[in-house]
Amino acid sequence: MKQNIGKIERVVRIAAGLGIVSLALVGPHSPWGWLGLIPLATGLVGWCPPYALFGINTCKCRH
């Protein structure tokens, strides 16, 4: 698994994921808030399966 998500996008994904998950915990308590785990996980790992499928790479790292 090579990283295919750049640094700025990773930060945005982690922040968005935490924000969405907080809706499940603190906000309106909707189970839909758990979908925030997806951007949170991809941001933490640095790899996005759909990006790999479509050949998208926003990471400027060398592999």
Buried (B, 14 or more C-beta within 10 A) or exposed (E): EEBBBBEEBBEBBBEBBBBBBEBBEEEEEEEEBEBBBBBBBBBEEBBBEEBEEEEEBBBEEEE
